[in-house]
Amino acid sequence: MRRVVVTGMGIVSCLGNDVSTVLESLRLGRSGIKFNEEYRDRGFRSHVSGSVNIDLDELIDRKLKRFMGDAAGYAYLSMQQAVADSGLAEDQVSNVRTGLIAGSGGAS
């Protein structure tokens, strides 16, 4: 069996935009699912969603963001958090022995 070490985590979700906020939301039983007026206005049968409350334009350089959809922006910010949380130097992150596990629900 191979040894794997998780060194850093990051998250952007409807429960919060960092690991500590999401953990607090989970502990307190908060739901990130809310009424979505846009869904109602568009005639969707369901009027609820788990929307992320974050300003990607403020947090990602516009030259980089112009090639990203929202989901890619959330993944990018999560990756930045995970790298910062890991405490790894850039040469350690850019190493063939370093991997990233990412998940996304909803938009692609």
C-alpha positions, 0 to 999 in steps of 0.5 A, spaced: 500 500 500 502 506 498 502 512 503 498 518 501 499 525 505 494 530 505 497 537 506 492 542 505 485 543 503 481 548 500 473 549 499 468 554 495 461 552 496 454 554 498 456 553 506 462 558 505 468 560 502 473 556 506 474 550 510 473 553 517 467 556 515 464 550 511 466 546 518 462 551 522 456 551 517 456 543 518 457 543 525 451 548 526 447 544 521 446 550 516 444 549 510 446 552 504 440 551 500 436 557 499 430 560 494 433 562 488 429 568 484 432 567 478 430 560 477 423 562 479 423 567 473 426 562 468 420 558 470 424 552 473 420 547 477 425 547 483 426 554 485 432 552 490 439 552 489 446 552 493 449 558 490 456 560 492 456 567 495 463 570 492 466 575 487 470 572 482 472 578 479 475 581 485 479 575 487 482 573 480 486 577 476 482 579 470 487 576 465 486 569 468 479 569 469 477 571 462 478 564 460 474 561 466 467 559 467 465 560 474 466 553 476 473 553 474 474 560 478 471 556 484 476 550 483 482 555 482 480 559 489 480 552 492 486 550 489 490 556 492 487 555 499 489 548 499 496 550 497 497 555 502 494 551 507 499 545 505 505 550 507 509 547 501 514 551 497 512 552 490 518 547 487 514 542 492 507 543 489 510 543 482 513 536 483 511 529 479 510 526 486 505 532 488 497 531 486 491 534 487 484 531 488 478 536 486 471 535 486 465 539 483 458 539 483 453 542 479 456 547 474 462 545 469 
